[in-house]
């Protein structure tokens, strides 16, 4: 399989020491994540900036991507932090074991369990924002706990069981043949257009302002032209009905509202 991705600002965390023993790892800033798998300890969601967390959610919504979330949770509100509409909550329980791995928390959810204890508590689940989104895999199994080195073979096997197979990647390739492959810059421009803050002569500064990312001007201009040619935006940068439908179908309205809120708070637009 291709290498896994971790978030560069948190690359020194001990959870990643275990992961490095099993797989090749790529350290990426949130804005640099490519298609594939990203692994995070849940606790870093509280340590990330809001803009990085929103960008991570946006990445997780892209078809074929898998965000894998592991303990520790420390009672954080995972549904709120990842905008999962209260689909999942993490609850403490009496410690027990699953294949020799200690478990101290369960997942309260109506979603189909991916891993369930014999006592019926859910300890791993896959969440999708919609039928065309990427996946967030949540587990309370402490598979990246460095104290479990003696059980690393079991931990690695369970970790691999949570990874999506190449079958989903194949589906992704087939899907992409049927539609234009949007890069992150396409989505940034669509979000700005939907929020009615786009200015054709200020594309690069706008992306820097609202997404905290450095982008090349020629790449942004090319993406703008492609969106206009495909009728997602008008030539003046305003959103089309097709663009609005894309925003709706991919669950990006929350991002548009966030941009509008920032625009109004800043009072600059």
Protein Blocks (a to p, Z undefined) as FASTA:
>chain_A
ZZddddfklmmpmklmmmmmmpccddddfklpccddddddfklmmmpcfklmmmmmmmmm
pghiacdddddfklpafklmnonoomaccdddddddeehiacfbdcddfbdcfbdcfkop
afbdcddfblkbccddddfbffkbmklmmmmmmmmmmmmmmpccfklmmmmmmmmmmpcc
ddfklmmmmmmmmnopacfklmmmmmmmmnopacdfklmmmmmmmmmmnopacfkopacf
klmmmmmmnopmmmmmmmmmmmmmnopZZ
